[in-house]
């Protein structure tokens, strides 16, 4: 059940950040349903085969959410449980951001925000040139919309008619320095993407039925000639009540007792 997988992402994030002693709780919690929908339903993947040529590709602009992605890679057999449990420890391949040269199942390294959509454009164009029909999904943060390179990539994708490319904006409203629209306003976001030549959809990013149905339909629509943008309206810190109302949890640490209480809240909620 996808709801259980989203809960799994949140609980494993708590566990791994306990190892690291610092991490991005709320940034993962806003996109847990997106992870669940893509990995466990929408994307074509093979367990134990992270380099399968026909796999759908996934790139993440908001790479600080990798702590929620790594447990999924372990479930798919791309990394071992021992590697997962070594998160951020000296010599571990798993750091705060994903590294494609060290971690099987990571299609694009992240760390400097704003580059993932450009990488996704290259993969989508390369796939078409090679006669392959895989899809490319790129998840970006809404604060990332302040990066100029995102919009250069958006222009390129529309010009090249990269119809196998889907950009998912995790529109949780916050970035490290506070509210996105207080730092640099990005609305009307849907109108901007349409003006750049993309097909645009908006969805509740925590409604797994609606989100998955939309992503499935975009993947199945072989008549579409435009790249597609999905603006997923989400809540930063979703699942832990005090994280939903305090933007400071973009980066932080829960003492073990507090982490236990957060886990109990996640387990008790039907998000």
Secondary structure as UniProt FT lines:
FT   HELIX           2..20
FT   HELIX           25..29
FT   TURN            30..31
FT   HELIX           32..37
FT   HELIX           38..42
FT   TURN            47..48
FT   TURN            50..51
FT   TURN            53..54
FT   STRAND          57..60
FT   HELIX           63..65
FT   HELIX           66..75
FT   TURN            76..77
FT   HELIX           81..85
FT   TURN            86..88
FT   TURN            90..91
FT   TURN            100..102
FT   TURN            104..105
FT   TURN            113..114
FT   HELIX           116..129
FT   TURN            130..131
FT   STRAND          136..141
FT   HELIX           143..146
FT   HELIX           148..159
FT   TURN            160..161
FT   TURN            163..164
FT   STRAND          165..171
FT   STRAND          174..175
FT   TURN            176..177
FT   STRAND          178..179
FT   HELIX           180..183
FT   HELIX           189..195
FT   TURN            196..197
FT   STRAND          199..204
FT   TURN            205..206
FT   HELIX           208..220
FT   TURN            222..223
FT   STRAND          228..233
FT   TURN            236..239
FT   HELIX           241..244
FT   HELIX           247..250
FT   HELIX           256..268
//
